[in-house]
Amino acid sequence: AFADVELDALVQQALQQNHSLRATAETLVQARAVLRQRDAARWPTLDMNLSAQRIRGDSANAGDIYSGGLAASYELDLWGRVSAAADAAEFDLLATEEELQAARISLAAEVTSVWYQLVGQRSLQTLQLQQIDANEKVLQLITARFQQGLSDAADVLRQKVLLEQNRAALADYNANIAVLEHA
């Protein structure tokens, strides 16, 4: 939405590599499995078993025995317990989907916020570098005027203090940029 290729790449990277988001996505997989399990309770169940047995012995008693069985069961949902459990699982799934979407939006917003803070700090850094350049030029002029006797030492000292204050501010911007880049 902000039409910035680097920001888009950072948001995509965060969405793909965030561990909390992965955990929430796995919770969604779990909620889907629970829903399938609860929905399965609405249908009849079939149990089937087969067995085979070979009897060894003399030729009169030797042989193979095969057996099998099939059982069907169904729970009548007279009081709505099965339907309520399935509905609850569906609502849990929907809540988990919304939670995942909210987490994705939250993460993208956090990355975007940090990105624009970084852009702002870089702009301030550029301005500070320009200010330092201007202060150095003014210091050269004041020093030349002082050497010619046209200004006093206090003017030179004030300009040096101002230049050092701007260099200190630049160090703060550089530190803030490093922290934001790491974030």
C-alpha positions in Angstrom: 0.0 0.0 0.0 2.9 2.4 0.6 4.5 1.6 -2.8 8.0 0.9 -1.4 9.8 -2.2 -2.8 12.1 -2.5 0.2 9.3 -2.2 2.7 7.3 -4.8 0.9 10.3 -7.2 1.0 10.8 -6.6 4.7 7.1 -7.2 5.5 7.2 -10.4 3.4 10.3 -11.5 5.2 8.8 -10.9 8.6 5.6 -12.7 7.7 7.6 -15.8 6.5 10.1 -15.9 9.3 8.2 -14.9 12.4 8.1 -17.7 14.9 5.0 -16.5 16.7 3.1 -16.3 13.5 4.2 -19.8 12.6 2.9 -21.0 16.0 -0.4 -19.4 15.4 -0.6 -21.0 11.9 0.1 -24.4 13.5 -2.8 -23.7 16.0 -5.0 -23.2 12.9 -4.0 -26.6 11.6 -4.8 -28.1 15.0 -8.2 -26.3 15.0 -9.0 -27.7 11.5 -8.2 -31.3 12.7 -10.4 -30.9 15.8 -13.2 -29.6 13.5 -12.9 -32.7 11.3 -12.9 -34.9 14.3 -16.1 -33.3 15.7 -17.8 -33.3 12.3 -17.0 -37.0 12.0 -19.1 -37.7 15.2 -22.2 -36.7 13.2 -21.9 -39.7 10.9 -22.2 -43.4 11.6 -19.1 -45.3 12.3 -18.2 -48.6 10.7 -15.8 -51.1 12.3 -14.6 -54.0 10.3 -12.2 -56.8 11.3 -10.8 -59.7 9.4 -8.7 -62.5 10.6 -7.1 -65.6 9.2 -5.7 -68.6 11.0 -3.8 -71.6 9.6 -4.1 -74.8 11.6 -1.3 -77.3 11.2 -1.5 -80.8 12.2 -2.5 -84.1 10.6 -4.3 -83.8 7.3 -7.7 -84.2 8.9 -7.3 -81.3 11.3 -5.2 -79.0 9.1 -6.8 -76.1 7.4 -7.4 -72.4 7.2 -10.0 -70.5 9.2 -11.2 -67.1 8.0 -13.4 -64.8 10.0 -14.7 -61.3 9.7 -17.0 -58.9 11.2 -18.7 -55.6 10.5 -20.2 -53.4 13.1 -22.0 -50.1 12.6 -22.9 -47.6 15.2 -24.6 -44.2 15.3 -25.2 -41.8 18.1 -28.6 -40.2 18.0 -28.1 -36.5 18.8 -31.3 -36.0 20.8 -30.1 -33.2 23.0 -27.7 -31.6 20.4 -24.4 -32.6 22.2 -22.7 -33.8 19.0 -23.9 -30.8 16.9 -22.9 -28.4 19.7 -19.4 -29.9 19.9 -19.0 -29.6 16.1 -20.3 -26.0 16.1 -17.9 -25.1 18.9 -15.0 -26.6 17.0 -16.1 -24.5 13.9 -16.2 -21.4 16.0 -12.8 -22.2 17.4 -11.5 -22.6 13.9 -13.0 -19.2 12.8 -11.5 -17.5 15.9 -8.1 -19.0 15.2 -8.3 -17.8 11.6 -9.1 -14.3 12.7 -6.3 -14.5 15.3 -3.8 -15.5 12.6 -5.0 -12.6 10.4 -4.8 -10.1 13.2 -1.3 -11.3 14.0 -0.3 -10.9 10.4 -1.7 -7.4 10.3 -0.1 -6.5 13.6 3.3 -7.8 12.4 3.1 -5.9 9.1 2.1 -2.7 10.9 5.0 -3.1 13.3 7.5 -3.6 10.5 6.0 -0.6 8.6 6.2 1.6 11.7 9.8 0.7 12.3 10.6 1.2 8.7 9.2 4.7 8.6 11.0 5.5 11.9 14.2 4.4 10.1 13.4 6.5 7.0 12.9 9.5 9.3 16.1 8.9 11.2 18.0 8.6 7.9 16.5 11.9 6.8 17.6 13.5 10.0 21.0 12.0 9.7 21.3 13.6 6.2 20.2 16.9 7.5 22.7 16.6 10.4 25.5 15.9 8.0 24.6 19.0 6.0 24.4 21.0 9.3 27.9 19.8 10.3 29.3 20.7 6.9 27.8 24.2 7.2 29.1 24.6 10.8 32.6 23.6 9.6 32.5 26.2 6.9 31.3 28.9 9.4 34.1 27.8 11.8 36.6 28.3 9.0 35.2 31.8 8.3 35.1 32.8 12.0 38.7 31.4 12.5 39.9 33.5 9.5 38.1 36.6 10.9 39.7 35.9 14.3 43.1 35.6 12.8 42.6 39.0 11.1 41.4 40.5 14.4 37.8 40.9 13.2 36.2 38.6 15.8 37.1 37.4 19.2 38.0 34.0 20.6 34.6 33.6 22.2 33.0 33.5 18.7 35.5 30.7 17.6 34.8 28.8 20.8 31.0 29.1 20.4 31.2 27.8 16.8 33.4 24.9 17.9 30.9 24.0 20.7 28.1 24.1 18.2 30.0 21.9 15.7 30.7 19.3 18.5 27.0 19.4 19.6 26.0 18.6 16.0 28.5 15.8 15.8 27.1 14.3 19.0 23.6 14.6 17.6 24.9 12.8 14.5 26.2 9.9 16.7 22.8 9.7 18.3 21.1 9.4 14.8 23.6 6.8 13.8 22.9 4.7 16.9 19.1 5.1 16.4 19.5 3.9 12.8 21.5 0.9 13.9 18.8 -0.1 16.4 16.0 0.4 13.9 17.8 -1.6 11.2 18.2 -4.4 13.7 14.6 -4.2 14.6 
